[in-house]
Amino acid sequence: MDRKRVVIVDDHDMIRLGVRVLLENHRHGSFGFDVVMEAVDGQQGWQAVQRCQPDLVLLDIDLPGLDGYEVLRRIKRLPAPPKVVMFSMHRGVLPVRRAHTAQADGFLYKTDPPERLIEGVACALHGRAWGLRLGSDQLTTTHASRPCVLTLRERCIAENLMHGHTNKAIARALCLSPKTVSAHKRNIFRKLAISNLIELADCLRDTDSFGLPRDPMEMDIEAETEVDVEGEIVA
């Protein structure tokens, strides 16, 4: 039986262990799986791929150091790159879209059932994209009916950030405190699975700016409150 060499890159011990056990105790058609190396961050993952030359890489998105997207881009620049299946806890269109743009061979959620993992990995090895076409379909329908997962206020702040406005300037324009604007900014980055303004610009460009209101007066004036990742209630 053909044994496919797999590298798992994830910073959670339980995830790596669970995926390893699942893969090594299953076979799909004429082949099985051998996990040849595990890595806990992006740099280790990149080095593991270079060292082991696997057939498949299971790659988390949120990694210390190099994030999964950057590792994916590096892998795909190799002369004979392995198949790469991204997996993440982030549900939504944008992570799938970014994985697709970076030439991932598949996309899985960590909450998917075990059989979906096996099927997704097998499809990627056979050259059939898994989860990415679905993501593209969702992208089209999502933008037609609901521009973004962000609230109106978050969308307005995102647009202002992309116009180069500081937190203090945005706070003055929207009659908010700079601390509240900072909390909204954290929420925006968390929801879109991004970490900097360059990635935010990519998201805005890829999704027709989410239909963002450019003028603060266009914002819905209904009361909006939500809790940010640190438990702070923001208006």
N, C-alpha and C positions, 0 to 999 in steps of 0.2 A: 504493500500500500504506500502510495506517495505521501510523504509527510511534509507539510508546509511549515516553514520557519516563521515564527511570529515574534515581534517585539511589542511589548505593552508599555505605554508611557502614560503614567497617571500618578498624581501625588498622594493618593489615598491608598493605604495598604490593603484595606478590605476590598476595594474595587479591583486592584491588581490580582489579589488572591482569588477572588470570585471568578474573574474572567479567565485566569489561568486554569483553574479547576474545570470550568465549563468547557473550554476549548480542548484541553488534553484528554477529557473523558468523552468526547464526541468525535464522530467522523461524519463526513458528508460525501456521499458517493464513493469515489475511488481514492479520496485522500483524508488524512487526519491532520492534527496540528501539534507542533512542538513549540512551546514558548522558550526561545533561546536566550532572551534577556529581558529584564524589566528596568525601567528608569523612573525616577521620581520628579524630574524637572525637565525643562525643554533642552537645556544644554546636554544633559546626560542622554536624553532621547536621541538627539542628533548624533552624538558620538556612538551610541549603540547601533544605530542604523549603518553608519559608516563601517563599524567594526564587524558586525554580524552579517551584513548583506541579506536581510530577511526577505521572504516572499511577501510579507504583509506587516504593516504597522497599525496597531490600534492606538490612536493618538487623542488624548484629552485636549480640550481647548484651553481651559484655565490652568496654566502651569506656572510655577515659580520661574523667574528669569525669562527665557524665551517663551512666548506663548505658543499654543498649538498651531496657529496660523503661520507664524514665522518658521516653525520647524517644518511644516508642510511645504512651504515655498522652497525651503532649502532642499528638502528631499526630492522635490520634483525637478530640481535643476541637475540632479545626478544623471550620469550617462544612461544608466539602466535602473530607474527608480522602482522601488517596490510599490505594491498597492497600498494605499493609505485610507483607512476608515476612521473618520473623526467621530468621537463620542463625547457627549456633554450632558449636563443637567439643565442647560438652558433650552426651553421649549419656545419655538417661535421661528419666524421666517428668516430673520437677519443672520443668525449663526449659520443656517443652512446655505443661505446665499453667499456668505463669505467663504464657506468651505468649498462651494461649487466654483467660485471665482478663482480660488487658489488651487484648483484641479484635484480636489479630493475624489477618491473612488467610491466613497460611501459616507453616510451620516447616520448615526444611531444615537438614541437617547439612553441615558443610564437607567431610566425607568422602564425601558423596553423589556418584554419577557425574554427568557433565555433562548427560545427557539428563533426569535427575531435576530438576535445576535449571530447565531450560527448561520442563518439564511443570508443575512446581510454580508457577513464575511465571505461566504461562498460565492455570492453574486459578484463581489468586488474581485475575487480571484479569477473569476471567469470573464472579467471585463465588462460586467453589467453594473452600471451605477445603481446604488441602493440608497433610497431616501432623498437623493438630490433632485430628481425630476419631480417628486412629490412636493419638495420645497419650492421649486419654481412655479408649480401650479398654484400653491398656496399664496405665493408672492403676488401673482396676478389677481387672484380673487380677493386677497386681503386689501390691496390698495384700492380696488374698485369699491369696496364696501366699508372699510375701516382703515383710514390712512396709517395709523400707527398705534403701538401699545402705549405711547406717551400721552399724558394728559395735555390739555390745551396749554396750560401754564408751562409745562415742561417743554412743549414744542416751541413756544414763544422764546423761552430762555435758550433753547438749543440754537434757534435761528440767530439770536443776538450774539451768542458765543461765536458762531461762524462768521459774523460780521466784525469780529475783533473787539467787541465790547468787554470791558472788565466786569467782574462780579459787582463792584460798587456802582458802576454806571447802569448796569441792568437793574440793580436794586432801586436806584433812584427813579428809573423810568417806570418801574412796575409798583412803586410804593411798597417795597419789601425791605427787609434787612439783608445785608450782605451774607449773614449766616444762613438765612433761609434760601437765598440763591445758591449758596454752596451746597446746601442739602439737596436742593433740586438737581444740581449738577451731578451729584453722586448718584441720585436715583436714575438720571438719564443714562449715565455710563453703565450702571448695573443692569438696567432693563435692556439696553442694546448690546450688552456683552462686549463693551469696548473699554479702553483704558486711557485714551488721549484724544486731543482735538483733531489730529490727523485722521484717526479712525472714524470720528464723528463726521468729518467732512466726506469720507467715503460713503458712509451710510446715507447722508443727505443726498449725495449725488446719485447713488444707486436707486433711491426710492422717491425720486422726484420731490425732494425736500419735505416729504410727509405732508404736503399741503400746509406748511407752517404759516401762521399769521405773522406778517412782518410788522404790523402796527400793534402795540399793546392794547389799543382801543378795540381791536378786533376780538380780543379774548372774551371768552364766556365769563360773565361776572358771577355765575353761581358759585356758592361756597365749595371749595375743593380742599380737602385735607387728606393727608396720607402720612404714613410713618416711614421715615427713611431707614437705612440699614442699621443705624445706631440707635434707633428707637425714638428719634426726635420727630415730633409732629410738625409738619410744615404746611403752611396755608397755601 
